[in-house]
């Protein structure tokens, strides 16, 4: 099997090292005057060492034999001695994705999934899967099982009512704390974009902000689902739908929660991406998969008109527009992409080895597009078009590691002390939020929601003050030297935030500055225990007191009590607002010993 893109880049660097030409290659890369020259030079190195060989990729396609094998593995997991229903569903969904269209393998996978739905008392979901099984050639010798299950579902639904997902009476809706900007309704009207010598573009507030204020609610431009969730969540909307996923009709690893999401994905990115989806997943980490998807989505938004796209990107690079330059109440897909294209690439700061790595990535992406998708026919022998695609891919490979971020959801974790824990959900690009600068002691925090992200104030911000995000290096969890090194390696800047200038210590060494039980009066052991049990009512009730605590005592920052309270607030945010796994129901029923699969299917 062909090696992944990172190992390809590493092998190229090793070959360069063996030849003793590292300095020469580095000088050449840094001397290149354009991305096109960088691409051409790196391609010549790959050709020189005969390293670019993508013929070993396994490719993709439907496979009934693999589908049947997956279904049988799922059957073994619903045995009452094991009763791992979620794992079984994952194998059934993989079987559905692998099965040929209109095949018995597809029908039986739907039939088996309906049996697990029945065991979980998800009767409407069971009926939906039975319908899908019947739409395909379900084996006649097993049809009596499906008939009986359908009758039982309808009878039970008539007796107890539809067992759809219960609406949580405490389901919180996040709203802006101030009037929205009339042209950018995703942000509070008090936020402005400014340019400062030290920070460049930054977001500031023109009024005092207090702890708990929500000032940005933004939907992502593009997302890529975490690899572990592709047979449990929808590839387009990212929602958990493991009892009802339907497959892409062409590839074997992409699933959707509905025909509407499937069509939306085709219209926006998947029609171009589909033939190479499996290859891209094998070759790249998630952040670069998102760079590729952004490329596919952009080409699609321009109706595959590469000449128009090229002129558009040239204009964007000359004007460098920001999200604040557009009216988001009327903005189109092309201008939204302009805000992505204008994100920081750290141009001029890349090391030679960074340029080499990103160029290898761009070349591999381009080769897959030209060799396996409609883009190859579209470009034909037009080398200008091909060069443009390579350059655009390189541009997005520069953007991705600097700006694209992972978003979490709350996964059910019955084996741990906590009932739910944060887990990677998808990687996303947020044009507005990408404008916020880093601080190791941030004054805002991110609220991850099912299909968007909000920014909430966690320290008072004075009028004229800047909103500071955290890029993953927080003073509570890493010493200054570690943070400085990491930030320089990833973002090429020496951090001069308050935590670095004043050398704040890590969390466990922070001083205690409050006497008495003021912290415990807000976050008592009883409340902490309720939060451990995922008690949303307790989380909603305690948040206002947490805000007041942080607001009133900010003058003592940093101290153990304030940092602990910030962590408690983050915990409550996740409990109230993040997407929450529905797997709890499956685990609760796992112990009941129901054997839903029979007849050898």
VEXDREN-2710 file (C-alpha; in Angstrom, 1 decimal):
% VEXDREN-2710
k/r/px/py/pz
1/UNK/0.0/0.0/0.0
2/UNK/1.2/3.5/-0.8
3/UNK/2.5/5.5/2.2
4/UNK/0.6/8.4/3.6
5/UNK/1.5/12.0/2.5
6/UNK/3.4/12.8/5.7
7/UNK/5.7/9.8/5.3
8/UNK/6.2/10.6/1.6
9/UNK/7.4/14.0/2.6
10/UNK/9.6/12.6/5.3
11/UNK/11.2/10.1/2.9
12/UNK/11.8/12.9/0.4
13/UNK/13.6/14.9/3.2
14/UNK/15.7/11.8/4.1
15/UNK/16.7/11.4/0.5
16/UNK/17.7/15.0/0.4
17/UNK/19.7/14.5/3.6
18/UNK/21.4/11.4/2.3
19/UNK/22.6/13.3/-0.8
20/UNK/24.0/16.1/1.4
21/UNK/21.9/18.8/-0.4
22/UNK/19.7/20.0/2.5
23/UNK/21.1/23.5/2.5
24/UNK/20.9/23.8/-1.3
25/UNK/17.3/22.7/-1.3
26/UNK/16.4/25.0/1.5
27/UNK/18.0/28.0/-0.3
28/UNK/16.2/27.1/-3.5
29/UNK/12.8/26.9/-1.8
30/UNK/13.2/30.1/0.1
31/UNK/14.4/31.8/-3.1
32/UNK/11.3/30.8/-5.1
33/UNK/9.2/33.9/-6.0
34/UNK/5.9/32.2/-6.4
35/UNK/3.9/29.1/-5.2
36/UNK/4.1/27.8/-8.8
37/UNK/7.9/27.8/-8.6
38/UNK/7.8/26.0/-5.2
39/UNK/5.4/23.3/-6.6
40/UNK/7.5/22.8/-9.7
41/UNK/10.8/22.5/-7.7
42/UNK/9.3/20.0/-5.2
43/UNK/7.8/18.0/-8.0
44/UNK/11.2/17.8/-9.7
45/UNK/12.7/16.4/-6.5
46/UNK/9.9/13.8/-6.2
47/UNK/10.6/12.8/-9.8
48/UNK/14.3/12.8/-9.3
49/UNK/14.0/10.3/-6.4
50/UNK/11.1/8.4/-8.0
51/UNK/8.9/8.8/-4.9
52/UNK/5.6/9.9/-6.3
53/UNK/3.7/6.7/-6.9
54/UNK/0.0/6.6/-6.1
55/UNK/-0.7/3.4/-8.0
56/UNK/-0.6/1.4/-4.7
57/UNK/-3.7/3.1/-3.3
58/UNK/-6.5/0.6/-2.7
59/UNK/-9.1/2.7/-4.3
60/UNK/-12.8/2.5/-3.4
61/UNK/-16.0/0.9/-4.5
62/UNK/-18.8/-1.3/-3.3
63/UNK/-18.0/-4.9/-2.2
64/UNK/-20.7/-7.3/-1.2
65/UNK/-18.2/-9.8/0.2
66/UNK/-16.8/-7.2/2.6
67/UNK/-20.3/-6.0/3.4
68/UNK/-21.4/-9.6/4.4
69/UNK/-18.3/-10.0/6.6
70/UNK/-19.0/-6.7/8.4
71/UNK/-22.6/-7.8/8.9
72/UNK/-21.5/-11.1/10.5
73/UNK/-19.2/-9.2/12.8
74/UNK/-22.1/-7.1/13.9
75/UNK/-24.2/-10.2/14.5
76/UNK/-21.6/-11.5/16.9
77/UNK/-21.8/-8.3/19.0
78/UNK/-25.6/-8.5/19.6
79/UNK/-25.2/-11.9/21.3
80/UNK/-26.7/-11.4/24.8
81/UNK/-23.5/-12.5/26.4
82/UNK/-21.8/-9.5/24.7
83/UNK/-24.6/-7.1/23.9
84/UNK/-22.5/-4.3/22.4
85/UNK/-25.2/-2.7/20.4
86/UNK/-23.4/0.5/19.4
87/UNK/-20.4/-1.5/18.1
88/UNK/-22.8/-3.8/16.3
89/UNK/-24.6/-0.9/14.6
90/UNK/-21.2/0.5/13.5
91/UNK/-20.5/-2.8/11.7
92/UNK/-24.0/-2.9/10.2
93/UNK/-23.6/0.7/8.9
94/UNK/-20.2/-0.2/7.4
95/UNK/-21.9/-3.1/5.8
96/UNK/-24.6/-0.8/4.4
97/UNK/-22.0/1.5/3.0
98/UNK/-20.0/-1.3/1.4
99/UNK/-23.0/-3.2/-0.1
100/UNK/-23.8/-3.0/-3.8
101/UNK/-27.0/-1.0/-4.6
102/UNK/-30.1/-3.1/-4.8
103/UNK/-28.4/-6.1/-3.4
104/UNK/-29.4/-8.8/-0.8
105/UNK/-26.4/-7.8/1.2
106/UNK/-27.8/-4.2/1.5
107/UNK/-31.2/-5.5/2.4
108/UNK/-30.0/-7.8/5.1
109/UNK/-27.8/-5.1/6.7
110/UNK/-30.9/-2.9/6.9
111/UNK/-32.9/-5.8/8.3
112/UNK/-30.3/-6.5/11.0
113/UNK/-30.2/-2.8/11.9
114/UNK/-33.9/-2.8/12.3
115/UNK/-33.6/-5.7/14.8
116/UNK/-31.2/-3.7/17.0
117/UNK/-33.5/-0.7/16.8
118/UNK/-36.3/-2.9/18.0
119/UNK/-34.2/-4.2/20.9
120/UNK/-33.5/-0.6/21.9
121/UNK/-37.2/0.3/21.8
122/UNK/-36.6/2.7/18.9
123/UNK/-39.7/1.4/17.1
124/UNK/-40.0/4.1/14.5
125/UNK/-36.4/3.7/13.5
126/UNK/-37.0/0.0/13.3
127/UNK/-39.9/0.6/10.9
128/UNK/-37.7/2.9/8.8
129/UNK/-35.1/0.3/8.5
130/UNK/-37.6/-2.4/7.6
131/UNK/-38.9/-0.1/4.8
132/UNK/-35.3/0.2/3.5
133/UNK/-34.8/-3.5/3.7
134/UNK/-38.0/-4.1/1.7
135/UNK/-36.8/-1.6/-1.0
136/UNK/-34.0/-4.0/-1.7
137/UNK/-34.1/-7.8/-2.5
138/UNK/-34.5/-9.1/1.1
139/UNK/-34.2/-13.0/1.2
140/UNK/-37.6/-14.7/1.1
141/UNK/-36.6/-17.3/3.7
142/UNK/-36.1/-14.4/6.2
143/UNK/-39.1/-12.3/5.3
144/UNK/-41.3/-13.7/8.1
145/UNK/-38.8/-12.3/10.7
146/UNK/-39.2/-8.8/9.2
147/UNK/-43.0/-9.2/8.9
148/UNK/-43.3/-10.1/12.5
149/UNK/-41.0/-7.3/13.7
150/UNK/-43.0/-4.8/11.7
151/UNK/-46.3/-6.0/13.3
152/UNK/-44.7/-5.8/16.7
153/UNK/-43.4/-2.3/16.1
154/UNK/-46.8/-1.0/14.9
155/UNK/-48.6/-2.5/17.9
156/UNK/-46.1/-1.2/20.4
157/UNK/-46.2/2.3/18.9
158/UNK/-50.0/2.3/19.1
159/UNK/-49.8/1.3/22.7
160/UNK/-47.1/3.5/24.1
161/UNK/-46.7/6.2/21.4
162/UNK/-43.8/6.9/19.2
163/UNK/-40.4/6.4/20.9
164/UNK/-38.7/9.3/19.2
165/UNK/-35.9/11.2/20.8
166/UNK/-37.2/13.0/23.9
167/UNK/-37.0/16.7/23.9
168/UNK/-34.9/17.9/26.8
169/UNK/-36.8/20.5/28.7
170/UNK/-33.5/22.1/29.6
171/UNK/-32.2/22.2/26.0
172/UNK/-30.4/25.5/26.1
173/UNK/-30.5/27.9/23.1
174/UNK/-27.4/30.2/22.9
175/UNK/-28.2/33.8/21.9
176/UNK/-26.1/36.9/21.6
177/UNK/-26.0/38.9/24.8
178/UNK/-26.2/42.2/22.8
179/UNK/-27.9/43.5/19.7
180/UNK/-26.5/41.7/16.6
181/UNK/-24.6/43.6/14.0
182/UNK/-27.1/44.5/11.3
183/UNK/-24.8/43.3/8.5
184/UNK/-23.0/40.5/10.4
185/UNK/-25.8/39.0/12.5
186/UNK/-23.3/36.3/13.8
187/UNK/-21.6/38.9/16.0
188/UNK/-22.7/41.4/18.7
189/UNK/-22.9/45.0/17.4
190/UNK/-20.2/46.1/19.9
191/UNK/-17.4/44.1/18.1
192/UNK/-15.1/45.8/15.6
193/UNK/-12.2/44.8/13.5
194/UNK/-9.0/46.9/14.1
195/UNK/-5.4/46.7/13.0
196/UNK/-2.6/46.9/15.6
197/UNK/1.1/46.9/15.0
198/UNK/1.8/44.0/17.4
199/UNK/-1.2/41.8/16.5
200/UNK/-2.2/42.8/13.0
201/UNK/-6.0/42.3/12.4
202/UNK/-7.8/41.8/15.7
203/UNK/-11.3/41.9/17.2
204/UNK/-12.0/44.5/19.9
205/UNK/-15.1/45.7/21.7
206/UNK/-16.5/49.2/21.8
207/UNK/-18.2/48.7/25.2
208/UNK/-17.5/46.9/28.4
209/UNK/-18.2/43.2/28.3
210/UNK/-19.0/41.1/31.4
211/UNK/-18.4/37.5/32.2
212/UNK/-21.0/35.3/30.5
213/UNK/-21.6/37.6/27.5
214/UNK/-22.0/35.7/24.3
215/UNK/-20.6/37.9/21.5
216/UNK/-20.2/35.5/18.5
217/UNK/-22.3/32.7/17.2
218/UNK/-20.9/31.4/13.9
219/UNK/-21.6/28.4/11.6
220/UNK/-18.5/26.9/9.9
221/UNK/-17.7/27.3/6.2
222/UNK/-16.7/23.6/5.9
223/UNK/-16.3/20.6/8.2
224/UNK/-14.8/17.2/8.1
225/UNK/-16.2/14.5/10.5
226/UNK/-13.8/12.8/12.8
227/UNK/-12.6/9.5/11.3
228/UNK/-14.1/7.4/14.2
229/UNK/-17.6/8.8/13.6
230/UNK/-18.1/8.2/9.9
231/UNK/-20.4/5.2/10.5
232/UNK/-22.2/6.9/13.4
233/UNK/-22.7/10.5/12.3
234/UNK/-23.9/12.3/9.1
235/UNK/-21.0/13.4/6.9
236/UNK/-22.8/16.6/5.9
237/UNK/-24.5/17.9/9.1
238/UNK/-22.3/16.0/11.5
239/UNK/-25.3/14.9/13.6
240/UNK/-25.4/11.5/15.3
241/UNK/-27.8/9.3/13.4
242/UNK/-26.4/5.8/13.8
243/UNK/-29.8/4.1/13.6
244/UNK/-30.8/5.7/10.3
245/UNK/-27.7/6.4/8.2
246/UNK/-27.9/5.9/4.5
247/UNK/-24.9/5.4/2.2
248/UNK/-23.4/7.3/-0.7
249/UNK/-24.3/5.4/-3.8
250/UNK/-20.8/5.4/-5.1
251/UNK/-18.1/5.4/-2.4
252/UNK/-18.0/3.0/0.6
253/UNK/-17.1/5.3/3.6
254/UNK/-19.5/8.2/3.4
255/UNK/-23.0/8.1/5.1
256/UNK/-25.7/10.6/5.6
257/UNK/-28.7/11.0/8.0
258/UNK/-31.2/11.8/5.2
259/UNK/-31.6/12.2/1.4
260/UNK/-31.6/15.9/1.9
261/UNK/-28.2/15.9/3.5
262/UNK/-26.9/13.5/0.8
263/UNK/-28.1/15.9/-1.9
264/UNK/-26.7/18.9/-0.2
265/UNK/-23.3/17.2/0.1
266/UNK/-23.4/16.3/-3.6
267/UNK/-24.2/19.8/-4.5
268/UNK/-21.5/21.4/-2.4
269/UNK/-18.5/19.1/-2.3
270/UNK/-19.1/15.4/-2.5
271/UNK/-19.8/15.0/-6.3
272/UNK/-16.2/16.1/-6.9
273/UNK/-14.7/14.5/-3.7
274/UNK/-16.5/11.1/-3.9
275/UNK/-14.0/9.2/-6.1
276/UNK/-11.1/10.0/-3.9
277/UNK/-12.7/10.3/-0.4
278/UNK/-11.2/7.0/0.8
279/UNK/-7.8/7.8/-0.6
280/UNK/-7.7/11.3/1.0
281/UNK/-8.7/9.8/4.3
282/UNK/-5.9/7.3/4.1
283/UNK/-3.3/9.8/3.0
284/UNK/-3.9/12.9/5.2
285/UNK/-4.7/14.0/8.8
286/UNK/-8.1/15.5/9.3
287/UNK/-6.9/19.1/9.1
288/UNK/-5.6/18.5/5.6
289/UNK/-8.7/16.5/4.6
290/UNK/-10.6/19.7/5.4
291/UNK/-8.2/21.7/3.2
292/UNK/-9.0/19.2/0.4
293/UNK/-12.7/19.5/1.0
294/UNK/-12.5/23.3/1.0
295/UNK/-10.8/23.0/-2.4
296/UNK/-13.5/20.7/-3.7
297/UNK/-16.3/22.9/-2.3
298/UNK/-14.7/26.0/-3.8
299/UNK/-14.4/24.5/-7.3
300/UNK/-18.0/23.4/-7.1
301/UNK/-19.2/26.9/-5.9
302/UNK/-17.8/28.3/-9.1
303/UNK/-19.5/25.6/-11.2
304/UNK/-16.1/24.2/-12.1
305/UNK/-15.2/27.4/-14.0
306/UNK/-11.5/27.5/-13.3
307/UNK/-10.9/30.7/-15.2
308/UNK/-13.5/32.5/-13.1
309/UNK/-12.1/31.1/-9.9
310/UNK/-8.6/32.1/-10.8
311/UNK/-9.6/35.7/-11.5
312/UNK/-11.6/35.8/-8.3
313/UNK/-8.6/34.5/-6.2
314/UNK/-6.3/37.0/-7.8
315/UNK/-8.7/39.8/-6.9
316/UNK/-9.0/38.5/-3.3
317/UNK/-5.2/38.4/-2.9
318/UNK/-4.9/42.0/-4.0
319/UNK/-7.6/43.3/-1.7
320/UNK/-7.3/41.0/1.3
321/UNK/-10.9/41.3/2.4
322/UNK/-12.0/40.3/5.9
323/UNK/-15.4/38.9/7.1
324/UNK/-16.2/42.5/8.3
325/UNK/-16.1/43.7/4.7
326/UNK/-19.3/41.8/3.7
327/UNK/-23.0/42.0/4.3
328/UNK/-23.6/38.5/5.6
329/UNK/-27.4/38.9/5.2
330/UNK/-27.0/38.7/1.4
331/UNK/-23.5/37.1/1.0
332/UNK/-23.0/34.3/-1.5
333/UNK/-20.9/31.2/-1.5
334/UNK/-18.1/32.8/-3.6
335/UNK/-17.6/35.7/-1.2
336/UNK/-17.8/33.4/1.8
337/UNK/-14.8/31.6/0.2
338/UNK/-13.0/34.9/-0.1
339/UNK/-13.0/35.1/3.7
340/UNK/-11.4/31.7/3.8
341/UNK/-8.9/32.5/1.1
342/UNK/-7.9/35.7/3.1
343/UNK/-7.0/33.8/6.2
344/UNK/-3.5/34.0/7.5
345/UNK/-1.0/31.7/5.7
346/UNK/2.0/33.1/7.7
347/UNK/3.4/34.0/4.3
348/UNK/7.1/34.8/4.4
349/UNK/7.5/33.0/7.8
350/UNK/7.5/29.4/6.6
351/UNK/10.7/27.4/7.0
352/UNK/12.0/25.5/4.0
353/UNK/10.9/22.2/5.5
354/UNK/7.3/23.6/5.9
355/UNK/7.3/24.7/2.3
356/UNK/8.5/21.2/1.2
357/UNK/5.9/19.4/3.3
358/UNK/2.9/21.6/2.2
359/UNK/4.1/21.4/-1.5
360/UNK/4.2/17.5/-1.2
361/UNK/0.6/17.6/0.2
362/UNK/-0.6/19.9/-2.6
363/UNK/1.0/17.8/-5.3
364/UNK/-0.6/14.6/-3.9
365/UNK/-4.0/16.2/-3.7
366/UNK/-3.7/17.6/-7.2
367/UNK/-2.6/14.2/-8.6
368/UNK/-5.7/12.5/-7.1
369/UNK/-8.0/15.2/-8.5
370/UNK/-6.5/15.0/-12.0
371/UNK/-6.3/11.2/-12.0
372/UNK/-9.6/10.1/-10.4
373/UNK/-12.2/12.9/-10.6
374/UNK/-14.0/15.0/-13.2
375/UNK/-11.3/17.6/-12.8
376/UNK/-8.9/15.7/-14.9
377/UNK/-11.2/15.8/-17.9
378/UNK/-12.0/19.4/-17.1
379/UNK/-8.4/20.5/-17.1
380/UNK/-7.4/18.2/-20.0
381/UNK/-4.0/19.2/-21.3
382/UNK/-4.4/22.8/-20.1
383/UNK/-1.3/23.1/-18.0
384/UNK/-2.3/26.6/-16.8
385/UNK/-5.4/25.1/-15.2
386/UNK/-3.5/22.3/-13.6
387/UNK/-0.9/24.7/-12.2
388/UNK/-3.6/26.9/-10.8
389/UNK/-5.2/23.9/-9.0
390/UNK/-1.8/22.9/-7.5
391/UNK/-1.2/26.5/-6.3
392/UNK/-4.7/26.8/-4.8
393/UNK/-4.2/23.5/-3.0
394/UNK/-0.8/24.7/-1.6
395/UNK/-2.5/28.0/-0.4
396/UNK/-5.1/25.9/1.5
397/UNK/-2.4/23.7/2.9
398/UNK/-0.8/26.8/4.3
399/UNK/-4.1/28.0/5.7
400/UNK/-5.3/24.8/7.3
401/UNK/-2.9/24.2/10.2
402/UNK/-3.0/27.9/11.2
403/UNK/-6.8/28.4/11.2
404/UNK/-8.8/25.1/11.1
405/UNK/-9.8/23.8/14.5
406/UNK/-11.2/20.6/16.1
407/UNK/-14.7/20.8/17.6
408/UNK/-15.9/18.5/20.4
409/UNK/-19.1/16.7/21.3
410/UNK/-20.1/15.0/24.6
411/UNK/-19.7/11.2/24.2
412/UNK/-21.4/8.8/26.5
413/UNK/-18.7/7.1/28.6
414/UNK/-20.3/4.6/31.0
415/UNK/-17.0/3.2/32.3
416/UNK/-15.6/6.5/33.7
417/UNK/-16.6/8.5/36.7
418/UNK/-18.2/11.1/34.4
419/UNK/-21.2/10.0/32.4
420/UNK/-20.1/12.0/29.4
421/UNK/-16.7/13.3/28.2
422/UNK/-15.5/15.6/25.5
423/UNK/-14.5/13.9/22.3
424/UNK/-13.4/15.0/18.9
425/UNK/-16.4/15.6/16.6
426/UNK/-15.2/17.4/13.5
427/UNK/-12.6/19.8/12.2
428/UNK/-14.0/23.1/11.0
429/UNK/-13.2/26.5/9.5
430/UNK/-14.7/29.7/11.0
431/UNK/-13.9/32.9/9.1
432/UNK/-14.8/35.3/11.8
433/UNK/-13.4/33.5/14.8
434/UNK/-10.1/33.0/12.9
435/UNK/-9.5/36.7/13.4
436/UNK/-9.1/36.4/17.1
437/UNK/-5.5/36.4/18.4
438/UNK/-4.0/34.1/21.0
439/UNK/-3.4/34.5/24.7
440/UNK/-2.1/31.9/27.1
441/UNK/-4.6/33.5/29.5
442/UNK/-7.6/34.0/27.2
443/UNK/-10.6/36.2/28.1
444/UNK/-13.0/34.3/26.0
445/UNK/-13.9/30.6/25.6
446/UNK/-15.5/28.6/22.8
447/UNK/-18.9/26.9/23.2
448/UNK/-19.1/23.9/20.9
449/UNK/-22.6/23.3/19.7
450/UNK/-24.1/20.7/17.3
451/UNK/-23.6/22.7/14.1
452/UNK/-22.0/26.0/15.2
453/UNK/-19.7/27.6/17.7
454/UNK/-20.2/30.5/20.1
455/UNK/-17.7/32.8/21.9
456/UNK/-18.4/33.6/25.5
457/UNK/-16.6/36.1/27.7
458/UNK/-14.8/34.4/30.7
459/UNK/-13.0/37.5/32.0
460/UNK/-14.3/41.1/32.1
461/UNK/-13.2/43.0/29.0
462/UNK/-13.0/46.8/29.1
463/UNK/-14.1/49.1/26.3
464/UNK/-11.5/49.1/23.6
465/UNK/-10.1/45.7/24.8
466/UNK/-9.2/42.9/22.5
467/UNK/-10.9/39.5/22.5
468/UNK/-8.2/36.8/23.1
469/UNK/-8.7/33.2/22.2
470/UNK/-6.5/30.3/23.1
471/UNK/-4.8/28.2/20.4
472/UNK/-4.2/25.2/22.7
473/UNK/-1.4/26.4/24.8
474/UNK/-2.9/27.5/28.1
475/UNK/-0.7/28.6/31.0
476/UNK/-2.6/26.3/33.4
477/UNK/-1.4/23.2/31.5
478/UNK/2.1/24.1/30.2
479/UNK/5.1/26.1/31.4
480/UNK/6.1/29.3/29.6
481/UNK/9.1/27.8/27.8
482/UNK/7.0/24.9/26.5
483/UNK/4.3/27.3/25.3
484/UNK/6.8/29.7/23.6
485/UNK/8.5/26.8/21.8
486/UNK/5.2/25.3/20.6
487/UNK/3.7/28.7/19.4
488/UNK/6.9/29.5/17.6
489/UNK/7.0/26.1/15.9
490/UNK/3.3/26.2/14.8
491/UNK/2.6/29.9/14.4
492/UNK/6.0/31.6/14.1
493/UNK/5.5/34.3/16.8
494/UNK/6.9/35.0/20.3
495/UNK/3.9/35.2/22.6
496/UNK/3.9/38.3/24.7
497/UNK/0.5/37.8/26.4
498/UNK/0.1/38.6/30.1
499/UNK/0.8/35.0/31.1
500/UNK/4.1/34.9/29.3
501/UNK/5.2/38.4/30.3
502/UNK/4.4/37.8/34.0
503/UNK/5.3/34.1/33.8
504/UNK/2.1/32.7/35.3
505/UNK/2.6/29.3/36.9
506/UNK/0.8/26.1/35.9
507/UNK/-2.5/25.2/37.5
508/UNK/-1.4/22.9/40.3
509/UNK/1.1/25.5/41.5
510/UNK/-1.2/28.5/41.4
511/UNK/-1.6/30.4/44.7
512/UNK/-4.7/30.3/46.7
513/UNK/-5.9/33.9/47.3
514/UNK/-9.3/33.4/48.9
515/UNK/-10.0/32.6/52.5
516/UNK/-13.1/30.9/53.8
517/UNK/-15.5/28.9/51.6
518/UNK/-16.3/31.4/48.9
519/UNK/-15.4/29.0/46.1
520/UNK/-17.3/26.1/47.8
521/UNK/-20.3/28.3/48.3
522/UNK/-20.7/28.5/44.5
523/UNK/-19.2/25.1/43.4
524/UNK/-20.0/22.9/46.4
525/UNK/-19.2/19.2/46.6
526/UNK/-22.9/18.5/46.1
527/UNK/-23.0/20.5/42.9
528/UNK/-19.8/18.9/41.7
529/UNK/-21.3/15.5/42.2
530/UNK/-24.4/16.5/40.3
531/UNK/-22.3/17.7/37.4
532/UNK/-20.4/14.4/37.4
533/UNK/-23.8/12.7/36.9
534/UNK/-24.4/15.1/34.0
535/UNK/-27.2/17.0/35.8
536/UNK/-28.1/19.7/33.3
537/UNK/-30.5/21.4/35.7
538/UNK/-27.6/21.9/38.2
539/UNK/-25.4/23.2/35.4
540/UNK/-28.0/25.8/34.3
541/UNK/-28.6/26.8/37.9
542/UNK/-25.0/27.3/38.9
543/UNK/-23.7/29.3/35.9
544/UNK/-25.0/32.7/36.9
545/UNK/-23.2/32.4/40.3
546/UNK/-20.0/31.3/38.4
547/UNK/-20.2/34.4/36.2
548/UNK/-20.6/36.6/39.3
549/UNK/-17.7/35.0/41.0
550/UNK/-15.4/35.5/38.0
551/UNK/-16.5/39.1/37.4
552/UNK/-16.2/40.2/41.0
553/UNK/-12.8/38.6/41.7
554/UNK/-11.0/39.2/38.4
555/UNK/-8.6/41.5/40.2
556/UNK/-7.1/38.5/42.0
557/UNK/-6.2/36.8/38.7
558/UNK/-4.4/34.5/38.4
559/UNK/-5.2/32.2/41.3
560/UNK/-6.3/28.6/41.9
561/UNK/-9.9/29.6/42.7
562/UNK/-10.5/31.6/39.5
563/UNK/-8.9/29.1/37.2
564/UNK/-10.9/26.3/38.8
565/UNK/-14.1/28.3/38.3
566/UNK/-13.2/28.9/34.6
567/UNK/-12.9/25.1/34.2
568/UNK/-16.2/24.6/36.0
569/UNK/-17.8/27.1/33.6
570/UNK/-16.4/25.3/30.6
571/UNK/-17.7/22.0/32.0
572/UNK/-21.2/23.5/32.3
573/UNK/-21.0/24.9/28.8
574/UNK/-20.3/21.5/27.4
575/UNK/-23.1/19.9/29.4
576/UNK/-25.7/22.4/28.3
577/UNK/-24.7/23.3/24.7
578/UNK/-22.5/20.6/23.1
579/UNK/-24.0/17.8/21.0
580/UNK/-24.6/14.9/23.3
581/UNK/-24.3/11.3/22.2
582/UNK/-27.4/9.3/22.1
583/UNK/-25.5/6.1/22.8
584/UNK/-26.5/6.2/26.4
585/UNK/-29.8/4.5/25.5
586/UNK/-28.1/1.7/23.7
587/UNK/-25.8/1.0/26.6
588/UNK/-28.7/1.1/29.1
589/UNK/-30.5/-1.6/27.1
590/UNK/-27.4/-3.7/26.5
591/UNK/-27.7/-5.5/29.8
592/UNK/-31.2/-6.8/29.1
593/UNK/-30.0/-9.8/27.1
594/UNK/-32.3/-9.2/24.1
595/UNK/-31.3/-11.4/21.1
596/UNK/-32.6/-9.4/18.2
597/UNK/-30.9/-11.3/15.3
598/UNK/-32.3/-14.7/14.2
599/UNK/-32.6/-16.8/11.2
600/UNK/-28.9/-16.7/10.5
601/UNK/-29.0/-13.3/8.7
END
